Amino acid sequence: MLAYVDTRTLDGHVLQFHATGPGAFAARVRDLVAGSISLRLYPHGDRWCWSLTGPFLPPALQPAAGEADTLAKAQAECRAKFEAWLSWAQGAPVMWNAGAGERPQRPPLSPRAAQR
């Protein structure tokens, strides 16, 4: 479900990672799920895979996912991509992919509609 998020409400909040299971983390900011990190087991070596799935990323900020050798590197890369997105959004309302357990918000009203 798509929702609109007023990015001004994210100012001063840092992307946090919360364990959701063995080798799995949710990337959250405030009460919004922004993405995830998970450990992938490969025959040639394990990799930490991260992705931003909450905020809409414009083509200039793609890709919205990556792989790293360590959890710390995956967290740093995910956080850097989120900060780049937040800088791009510049306090505007943006589309967000609201996952389970999130409360989607309505799109902001135009000044004219708000007066009705």
PLY file of the C-alpha trace (Angstrom):
ply
format ascii 1.0
element vertex 116
property float x
property float y
property float z
element edge 115
property int vertex1
property int vertex2
end_header
0.00 0.00 0.00
1.35 3.39 -0.96
1.17 6.27 1.47
2.46 9.80 1.65
5.02 10.75 4.26
5.87 14.31 5.19
9.65 14.07 5.27
9.85 17.00 7.68
8.66 14.53 10.35
11.86 12.55 9.76
14.22 15.45 10.49
16.53 14.60 13.37
15.67 10.88 13.25
18.34 8.34 12.35
17.78 5.11 10.47
17.88 2.31 13.05
18.31 -1.43 12.56
16.28 -3.87 14.64
16.80 -7.63 14.61
13.78 -9.51 13.28
15.34 -12.97 13.32
18.66 -14.74 12.84
20.61 -12.77 10.23
17.67 -10.43 9.54
17.17 -6.76 10.40
14.47 -4.19 9.71
15.66 -0.69 8.81
13.30 1.75 10.55
12.98 5.48 10.95
10.43 6.57 13.53
7.53 4.14 13.09
8.18 3.51 9.39
9.89 0.50 7.86
12.39 1.86 5.37
14.00 -1.41 4.30
15.87 -4.46 5.48
19.19 -6.22 5.79
19.59 -9.97 5.62
22.42 -12.47 5.60
22.53 -14.55 2.42
24.45 -17.79 2.49
26.25 -18.52 -0.77
28.68 -21.35 -1.63
31.35 -18.75 -2.53
30.90 -16.77 0.71
28.19 -15.16 2.78
26.97 -11.65 1.95
24.89 -9.08 3.83
22.21 -7.79 1.46
20.43 -4.49 2.11
17.53 -2.77 0.43
15.42 0.35 0.84
11.83 -0.60 0.10
9.88 2.10 1.96
10.73 5.41 0.32
10.35 5.97 -3.40
13.85 6.47 -4.83
14.11 8.47 -8.05
16.25 7.05 -10.88
19.18 9.27 -9.88
19.39 7.47 -6.52
19.02 3.93 -7.87
19.91 1.20 -7.10
17.98 0.87 -3.86
19.85 -2.27 -2.81
23.34 -3.64 -2.40
25.60 -6.26 -0.87
28.43 -6.02 1.63
30.98 -8.29 3.27
29.96 -7.35 6.82
26.84 -6.30 8.68
28.50 -3.01 9.64
29.23 -2.19 5.98
25.69 -3.11 4.93
24.27 -0.86 7.65
26.55 2.00 6.61
25.64 1.65 2.92
21.91 1.41 3.68
22.08 4.43 6.00
24.06 6.44 3.41
21.48 5.70 0.70
18.66 6.68 3.08
20.41 9.95 3.97
20.92 10.69 0.25
17.22 10.08 -0.32
16.24 12.29 2.63
18.44 15.08 1.27
16.82 14.67 -2.16
13.30 14.78 -0.66
14.05 18.15 1.03
11.06 18.17 3.37
8.44 17.43 0.72
5.65 14.86 1.02
6.80 11.70 -0.75
5.40 8.33 -1.68
6.22 5.51 0.75
5.54 1.82 0.41
3.71 1.17 3.69
4.21 -2.39 4.88
2.26 -4.46 7.35
1.87 -2.81 10.72
2.34 0.71 9.42
-0.31 3.37 9.43
-0.49 4.97 5.99
-1.13 8.68 5.88
-3.43 10.51 3.49
-1.91 12.79 0.87
-1.57 16.39 2.03
-4.46 18.67 1.19
-3.99 21.61 -1.06
-4.44 24.97 0.74
-7.75 25.44 -1.09
-9.09 22.00 -0.08
-7.97 22.52 3.52
-10.19 25.61 3.77
-13.37 23.66 2.99
0 1
1 2
2 3
3 4
4 5
5 6
6 7
7 8
8 9
9 10
10 11
11 12
12 13
13 14
14 15
15 16
16 17
17 18
18 19
19 20
20 21
21 22
22 23
23 24
24 25
25 26
26 27
27 28
28 29
29 30
30 31
31 32
32 33
33 34
34 35
35 36
36 37
37 38
38 39
39 40
40 41
41 42
42 43
43 44
44 45
45 46
46 47
47 48
48 49
49 50
50 51
51 52
52 53
53 54
54 55
55 56
56 57
57 58
58 59
59 60
60 61
61 62
62 63
63 64
64 65
65 66
66 67
67 68
68 69
69 70
70 71
71 72
72 73
73 74
74 75
75 76
76 77
77 78
78 79
79 80
80 81
81 82
82 83
83 84
84 85
85 86
86 87
87 88
88 89
89 90
90 91
91 92
92 93
93 94
94 95
95 96
96 97
97 98
98 99
99 100
100 101
101 102
102 103
103 104
104 105
105 106
106 107
107 108
108 109
109 110
110 111
111 112
112 113
113 114
114 115
